[in-house]
Amino acid sequence: MEWDGTINNGAKLAPGLYLMRVSVRSLMDGSKNEQVSKLVIVN
């Protein structure tokens, strides 16, 4: 997964500590996996 550090309007995300959640669902059996991590942005 890649991300360019911008939000919906194209502006860069402000420096700080964020929580990010990534969720994926299997196409085979519909099972779901989710992970929450800390994201530190420094500019």
C-alpha positions in Angstrom: 0.0 0.0 0.0 1.3 3.4 -0.9 0.1 6.8 0.3 1.4 10.3 -0.7 0.6 11.9 2.6 -2.3 14.1 1.3 -5.9 14.2 2.4 -9.0 14.3 0.1 -8.5 17.9 -1.1 -4.8 17.3 -2.0 -3.4 19.2 1.0 -0.6 17.5 3.0 -1.6 16.1 6.3 -0.4 18.2 9.2 2.5 17.0 11.4 1.4 15.0 14.4 0.6 11.6 15.8 -2.4 9.8 14.2 -4.0 6.4 14.5 -4.6 4.5 11.2 -6.9 1.5 10.6 -6.4 -0.8 7.7 -9.2 -3.3 7.0 -9.2 -6.1 4.4 -11.8 -8.7 3.4 -11.0 -12.0 1.7 -12.6 -12.5 -1.7 -12.5 -16.2 -1.1 -14.4 -16.6 2.2 -15.4 -13.1 3.2 -13.3 -13.2 6.4 -12.1 -9.8 7.6 -8.8 -8.7 9.1 -8.2 -5.3 10.7 -5.1 -3.7 12.2 -4.7 -0.4 14.0 -1.3 1.3 14.1 0.3 4.7 15.0 1.3 7.0 12.2 3.8 9.8 12.9 3.9 12.6 10.3 6.9 15.0 10.5 7.5 17.7 7.9 
